[in-house]
Amino acid sequence: MLVLKFTGTQTIIERLGAVSTKVHAKARAALDVWAAELAGYIRAEKLSGQALNRRSGLLSGSVHPLADDSPRGIVGGAGGGAGVPYARIHEFGGTIPAHEVVARKAKALAFTVDGMELFAKRVQIPDVEMPERSYMRSAFVEKSPQGLADLRAAVKEAIL
């Protein structure tokens, strides 16, 4: 007959609990850093010429790091576009429906067609097909390998 007896099980359970807490803290810290770097990359690279050229800075100003810590897990990334009506159509592409543009702050609209300067109080704009110019998803794909490497290193450090 073979008998196995484990002693010190409470100590083992406590140590495993401490490791779990360390892993959680290190993973959260690594994801927080990566999320901040991702948001900075989107602002500095994607919205400054790589995908879009900055005009007013509203879209760039809306980009921020995201981090969520819940019982289901820890999530890190970047978000943006809140309050910027054109953010979604730049990211995913789409059609801007036909609409009328009316001069509000001036007596007329001024534009050039075939080298001639024209003026009008109102203009009918046809449907405009906007191409996809991803700045968020493409940045995530480009920066994910580094984020995963940082996360692995943090978890390894916590365990060892």
Summary of the structure (lengths in Angstrom):
residues: 160
radius of gyration: 26.1
end to end distance: 37.2
largest distance: 101.7
contacts: 385
relative contact order: 0.17
helix: 46%
strand: 24%
